[in-house]
Amino acid sequence: MSLTSPNPLPSAQEALLNDFLAGVERRAFKRTAYAVRNDDAALDIVQDTMIRLVQSYGDRPAAEWPMLFQRILSNATLDWFRRQKVRNAVMVNLGDFEGADGDDEGQDFDLLGAMRVDDQLAEGADDAASRAQTLGQIEDEIGKLPARQREAFLLRYWEEMDVAETAAIMGCSEGSVKTHCSRAVQALARALQNRGITL
């Protein structure tokens, strides 16, 4: 996606920015779709996030873009929920937005490693179909997590942010991030085991 900054950027900076946006777009859409459970809304949120990044931070060093992008995306998603709440005049269940601090983060759990399709070796049609079905089940279970657990989990294991970065994006303590991740990992492990999936 090529966007225009209100302040013209040097061509090299603009090329870097376009490459960055192209690299994060698909994963950002997937993460947002998990949160809002509406593909059209998720696409709008991601596009708005990209526009905000370009307009407000396009001239920043490229190393700052990942954190800025994730923070804007999280805020844009929360704004969407707030608008839905006002529009529908009902409480939107956003899960456990505040959690207690904890120590166990489930660092040995590599669920999303199993979801990385690009790194898979060539496989037969039966294996591909079986893996696609398993990935669908995993994605379904991630979608069922409470919002804060899902956000922490995806930032840590999908976006590969560290605990401090995740806490900064989510606006909570590092202990809360660890608690959310631990609970998410435990819930996913139980749900997948119940489905007969072992990773």
Summary of the structure (lengths in Angstrom):
residues: 199
radius of gyration: 17.9
end to end distance: 34.9
largest distance: 54.0
contacts: 561
relative contact order: 0.12
helix: 69%
strand: 0%
